[in-house]
Amino acid sequence: MTAALHWLFVASDVWLALGVILALRVHARERAVLGEIVAREMPSPRTRILATVLVLAGVVCAVLGRDELGLAWTLPPLALALAFALLRPLEQDRVAGRDGVRRGWYVRALGDLEEWRLTGDHLRFRLRGPWEAVPLPTALHPEFEARLRALAPERESRFK
């Protein structure tokens, strides 16, 4: 095996391990910040299944072609890629908890929202500029409105 190929595998291991660590940190922060989950909107499970199937196809190809690289070099990055495919938050993930929200990789406490408003079946909020939305049943709007007005009254959007 050439030195360049060796360093390519080492670099991929490092980046994939960092991706898995970041994904686990997002999930841990979600558990710590959101509290009880009251609404969740996720893309179809087919999205995660497709990513997993692609990684598993890579595993099969690596095992079939292991004469060149060796199984010890191919399995760690592929195992990390599989873990990342299963754990990573998708940009379409929207979660509302009693104490905060998560949109994709971003988790925020209710008091940290830049601006907010309750419309329809959603809590809309600004996150780093653009407006985002998480599902929130209308039955919970009075509770969340009271909580948000107590935490960040000056950040309620004047547009309804």
C-alpha positions, 0 to 999 in steps of 0.5 A: 500500500502506498503512503498516500493511500495510507494517509487517505485512510487515516484522514478519513478515519479522523474526519468520520470520527469527528463527525460521529462525535459531533452527531453524538454531541447534538443528541446529548445537547438535545436531551439536555436542552429540549426537555420533554419532546412535544412534537417532532417532524422528520423526513421519511425513514427511507432517507436514513435507510438509503444512506445506510444501504450505500455505506453497506454497499461500500463495505461489501465492495471493500471486503471483495477488494481487500486483497489490495488494502486489507480488511484492517484498513477498510473496516474502520472507516466504513464502520465510522461511515455507517455510524455517521449515516445512522446518527447524524441529524438531518437538515429536515429534522424539526423537534420541539421540546418544552424547553427548546427546539432543534432544527437539523444540527442546531439546538436552542433553548427557548430563551435563546431564540433570536425572534419568535412567533406562534402561527398555525401548527408551528413555532416559528423562530429566527435561527442565524438569520432565516426563519425556521419552524418546528411543529407545535400543536395549537393546543400547546400555543398558550403554554408556549406563548406564556413561557416565551413571553416570560423568557424573551418578551422583547423577541416576539415578532410583531408580524403574526 
